[in-house]
Amino acid sequence: MASKEVVREKISNEAIRILDVSKVMAIAFAEIGAQGSPNYIALISDFADKVLVLFGDFGYEAFGTRYTEDVDIEEIERAVPFLKWFRGTSIETTKRGNFIVDNEWVHLDAMAGNHFFIRACLLERFLKRLGERYICEAGIEVMTDMLSNGAEAHEEKRNGIIGAIVGDIAGSRFEWHNRKSKRFTFLKGEHESRHPCRFTDDSVMTLAVASAIVKWREAGGGSYDALSAEAVTSMQEFGRRYPRAGYGGAFRRWLGAAAPEPYNSWGNGAAMRVSACGWVGRTLDEVKAMSRAVTEVTHNHPEGIKGAEATAVATFLARTGKSMEEIKEVVVRDYYPLDFTLDEIRPTYEFDVSCQGSVPQALEAFFESTSFEDAIRNAISIGGDSDTLGAICGAVAGAYYGVPGDIREKAETFLDGHLLKALNDFERTFAKDFAAGGE
């Protein structure tokens, strides 16, 4: 990604009213009575074409007197509600140090009533860049420099299909115990919850398709019919090795068939397993052809083919450096209207295993995200088929943001040796393709 222009604008009530908080990556906030610059705020947003810094002073009311500055504090607090916790607190009694705020933000003590809030996904690189400098003096500069550097704002080296696997594992414990909230502990293991995470058929089949693509490419590629044949062999082999991974009835019968045939399915199993195509295809046309080849061996209904292709295409666009806006434009133009928000559907969304009833929702979870982990939390938060929503969303989010090392490390503890080998074989075989990108 190219570097971005840093645009600094004076804050105003109107700017706050139209602010897209999902794009705000950091907030510098000096509470009333803070030493240095009391009543100061800077909101740093990361957009596709620029880094926007809104800065200025906020008005407040004290001792019956109204002090009007650039923007009313009430407007700021409507946009960023957690700042209410800090308004007017005494600099002697404010809780100091680093702590999580609203599950997504980290509070960094900037000393003497000054605060710095940063999206958790950016914390490690921010602290490395900050070094020994005081946050209140250098935090805004470091943050804008990080974001304007484009690629540095992405979390980790883009590294393949692990994003889909993380989404599956994270969502697995909520599939039958839906959580209509983003507030939950990520990747709880066997001894950490009554309903621990596990890998499901989504991970098994994602790795089966990846293994098929490895064998197809090692044999010279050739026709897409050959890829279809490899996909059948690989999915049956993986499926029989993991018979209790959570397959649907029709697919379970397909796994056991001596001569398996497609069964006109529009189920979301088509989309949850297809992310490897988005990583290996070198052009959009190749991605689409590969997606169809590994999909129509079971899901030959138009909606099944469309759901898989939309996921593979979005993954390809994300891993080749397209902006979120560019990816969404393609999805809306060619696949789904996305005429809803997660907040609108969350109260009534129910379990839906169709592509048409889950792929758009999983993609919207990515489009409303601010980080890889936030994308998975978005997908799980609407309820429904949580592991598959997580897998589809994770495929695209992993390609766009990358998967943080600590999340990957924890997720790998849920996989056995056979699945880990399939994952490593895929990444090793296509490492150069990942680095090269695509068209």
Buried (B, 14 or more C-beta within 10 A) or exposed (E): EEEBEBBEEEBBBEBBEEBEEBBBBBBBBBBBBBEEBBBBBBBBBBBEEBBBBBBBBBBBBEEEEEEEBBBBBBBBBBBBEBBEBBBEBEBEEBEEEEEEBEBBBBBBBBBBBBBBBBBBBBBEBBBEBBEEEEBBEBBBEBBBBBBBBBEBBBBBEBBBBBBBBBBBBBBBBBBEEBBEEBEBEBBBBEEEEEEBBBBBBBBBBBBBBBBBBBBBBEEEEEEBEBBBBBBBBBBBEBBEEBEEBBBBEBBBEBBEEEEBEBBEBBBBBBBBBBBBBBBBBBEBEBBBBBBBBBBBBBBBBEBBBBBBBBBBBBBBBBBBBBBBEEBBEBBBEEBBEBEEEBEEBBEEBEEBBBBBBBBBBBBBBBBBBBBBBBBBBBBBBBBBBBBBBBBBBBBBBBBBBBBBEEBBEBBBEBBEEEBEEBBEBBBEBBEEBBEEEBE
